[in-house]
Amino acid sequence: MGLSTHVLDTMHGTPAAGMAVELHTVRGGAATLVKKLVLNADGRNPDGPLYDTASLRAGTYRLVFEVAAYFRGKGVELPDPPFLDRVTLDFGIAHTGQHYHVPLLVSPWSYSTYRGS
C-alpha cells in the first residue's frame, strides 16, 4: 500500500476537505518537493496513496499541512500570526514493504499524529 495520509479537523469534527498538503523527500537536511495536493471530501489524497509500495524508498520524508489557510477558509478567525500556520512532520520509512499511514488530527491550536494502519 505504500505511503498515505488522512487529516481530520477536530474543531469541526469532519475530514479536512480542501486542506493543501506538500510531500517532500529529505536528504542531508535538504527537502525536495515531490508533490502538492489538496485533500478530498474524506480528508485524503484524491489520487490514492502518496507512494505505492513499488515506488516507496527507505529514507526520511516530510509532510507539510497548510493548517492556518485551511481554517481561515472555513471562516475561523485566527490571530496574526496564527498559533499553528503550517504543520511540518518529518518521519522515517525503514521497511518499504510495509504500509506507512500518517494521519493528522488538527485544530487551530493543537495537532496529533501517529503511525496508522
TORKOL-4160 file (C-alpha; in steps of 0.2 Angstrom, whole numbers, padded with zeros to 4 digits, m for minus):
117
<pt num="1" X="0000" Y="0000" Z="0000"/>
<pt num="2" X="0015" Y="0012" Z="0002"/>
<pt num="3" X="0013" Y="0029" Z="0010"/>
<pt num="4" X="m0004" Y="0038" Z="0014"/>
<pt num="5" X="m0011" Y="0052" Z="0024"/>
<pt num="6" X="m0028" Y="0057" Z="0031"/>
<pt num="7" X="m0032" Y="0073" Z="0040"/>
<pt num="8" X="m0046" Y="0076" Z="0052"/>
<pt num="9" X="m0052" Y="0093" Z="0058"/>
<pt num="10" X="m0055" Y="0091" Z="0077"/>
<pt num="11" X="m0063" Y="0108" Z="0078"/>
<pt num="12" X="m0077" Y="0104" Z="0067"/>
<pt num="13" X="m0077" Y="0085" Z="0069"/>
<pt num="14" X="m0075" Y="0082" Z="0050"/>
<pt num="15" X="m0062" Y="0077" Z="0037"/>
<pt num="16" X="m0051" Y="0092" Z="0032"/>
<pt num="17" X="m0058" Y="0093" Z="0014"/>
<pt num="18" X="m0048" Y="0106" Z="0004"/>
<pt num="19" X="m0033" Y="0107" Z="0015"/>
<pt num="20" X="m0017" Y="0109" Z="0005"/>
<pt num="21" X="m0003" Y="0097" Z="0008"/>
<pt num="22" X="0015" Y="0095" Z="0002"/>
<pt num="23" X="0026" Y="0079" Z="0001"/>
<pt num="24" X="0045" Y="0081" Z="0002"/>
<pt num="25" X="0059" Y="0069" Z="0002"/>
<pt num="26" X="0073" Y="0074" Z="0015"/>
<pt num="27" X="0091" Y="0070" Z="0012"/>
<pt num="28" X="0106" Y="0078" Z="0022"/>
<pt num="29" X="0094" Y="0091" Z="0029"/>
<pt num="30" X="0088" Y="0097" Z="0012"/>
<pt num="31" X="0070" Y="0094" Z="0007"/>
<pt num="32" X="0065" Y="0091" Z="m0011"/>
<pt num="33" X="0046" Y="0094" Z="m0016"/>
<pt num="34" X="0039" Y="0078" Z="m0023"/>
<pt num="35" X="0021" Y="0084" Z="m0025"/>
<pt num="36" X="0007" Y="0096" Z="m0019"/>
<pt num="37" X="m0011" Y="0090" Z="m0017"/>
<pt num="38" X="m0027" Y="0096" Z="m0010"/>
<pt num="39" X="m0037" Y="0084" Z="0001"/>
<pt num="40" X="m0053" Y="0077" Z="m0005"/>
<pt num="41" X="m0070" Y="0076" Z="0005"/>
<pt num="42" X="m0064" Y="0062" Z="0015"/>
<pt num="43" X="m0048" Y="0072" Z="0020"/>
<pt num="44" X="m0037" Y="0060" Z="0009"/>
<pt num="45" X="m0026" Y="0062" Z="m0007"/>
<pt num="46" X="m0039" Y="0061" Z="m0021"/>
<pt num="47" X="m0026" Y="0051" Z="m0031"/>
<pt num="48" X="m0024" Y="0037" Z="m0018"/>
<pt num="49" X="m0008" Y="0033" Z="m0009"/>
<pt num="50" X="0006" Y="0046" Z="m0010"/>
<pt num="51" X="0018" Y="0032" Z="m0015"/>
<pt num="52" X="0013" Y="0015" Z="m0020"/>
<pt num="53" X="0023" Y="0000" Z="m0012"/>
<pt num="54" X="0034" Y="m0002" Z="m0028"/>
<pt num="55" X="0039" Y="0017" Z="m0028"/>
<pt num="56" X="0042" Y="0019" Z="m0009"/>
<pt num="57" X="0060" Y="0020" Z="m0004"/>
<pt num="58" X="0068" Y="0019" Z="0013"/>
<pt num="59" X="0073" Y="0037" Z="0019"/>
<pt num="60" X="0066" Y="0052" Z="0028"/>
<pt num="61" X="0050" Y="0061" Z="0021"/>
<pt num="62" X="0041" Y="0077" Z="0026"/>
<pt num="63" X="0023" Y="0081" Z="0025"/>
<pt num="64" X="0018" Y="0100" Z="0026"/>
<pt num="65" X="0000" Y="0103" Z="0030"/>
<pt num="66" X="m0007" Y="0121" Z="0027"/>
<pt num="67" X="m0017" Y="0122" Z="0044"/>
<pt num="68" X="m0020" Y="0141" Z="0045"/>
<pt num="69" X="m0025" Y="0143" Z="0027"/>
<pt num="70" X="m0037" Y="0129" Z="0029"/>
<pt num="71" X="m0046" Y="0135" Z="0045"/>
<pt num="72" X="m0046" Y="0153" Z="0038"/>
<pt num="73" X="m0055" Y="0146" Z="0023"/>
<pt num="74" X="m0068" Y="0138" Z="0035"/>
<pt num="75" X="m0071" Y="0156" Z="0042"/>
<pt num="76" X="m0062" Y="0153" Z="0058"/>
<pt num="77" X="m0055" Y="0170" Z="0065"/>
<pt num="78" X="m0036" Y="0167" Z="0069"/>
<pt num="79" X="m0024" Y="0179" Z="0077"/>
<pt num="80" X="m0010" Y="0186" Z="0067"/>
<pt num="81" X="0002" Y="0177" Z="0067"/>
<pt num="82" X="m0009" Y="0161" Z="0070"/>
<pt num="83" X="m0003" Y="0149" Z="0083"/>
<pt num="84" X="m0002" Y="0135" Z="0070"/>
<pt num="85" X="0002" Y="0140" Z="0052"/>
<pt num="86" X="0010" Y="0126" Z="0043"/>
<pt num="87" X="0012" Y="0109" Z="0052"/>
<pt num="88" X="0028" Y="0100" Z="0047"/>
<pt num="89" X="0030" Y="0082" Z="0050"/>
<pt num="90" X="0047" Y="0073" Z="0047"/>
<pt num="91" X="0046" Y="0054" Z="0048"/>
<pt num="92" X="0057" Y="0039" Z="0043"/>
<pt num="93" X="0052" Y="0024" Z="0032"/>
<pt num="94" X="0063" Y="0009" Z="0036"/>
<pt num="95" X="0053" Y="m0005" Z="0029"/>
<pt num="96" X="0047" Y="m0002" Z="0011"/>
<pt num="97" X="0036" Y="m0017" Z="0011"/>
<pt num="98" X="0025" Y="m0011" Z="0025"/>
<pt num="99" X="0011" Y="0002" Z="0024"/>
<pt num="100" X="0015" Y="0019" Z="0032"/>
<pt num="101" X="0000" Y="0029" Z="0035"/>
<pt num="102" X="0002" Y="0046" Z="0043"/>
<pt num="103" X="m0014" Y="0053" Z="0050"/>
<pt num="104" X="m0015" Y="0071" Z="0057"/>
<pt num="105" X="m0029" Y="0076" Z="0069"/>
<pt num="106" X="m0029" Y="0095" Z="0069"/>
<pt num="107" X="m0037" Y="0111" Z="0076"/>
<pt num="108" X="m0031" Y="0129" Z="0076"/>
<pt num="109" X="m0022" Y="0126" Z="0092"/>
<pt num="110" X="m0016" Y="0108" Z="0093"/>
<pt num="111" X="m0012" Y="0093" Z="0082"/>
<pt num="112" X="m0008" Y="0075" Z="0085"/>
<pt num="113" X="m0001" Y="0061" Z="0073"/>
<pt num="114" X="0004" Y="0043" Z="0074"/>
<pt num="115" X="0009" Y="0029" Z="0063"/>
<pt num="116" X="m0008" Y="0022" Z="0057"/>
<pt num="117" X="m0013" Y="0006" Z="0048"/>
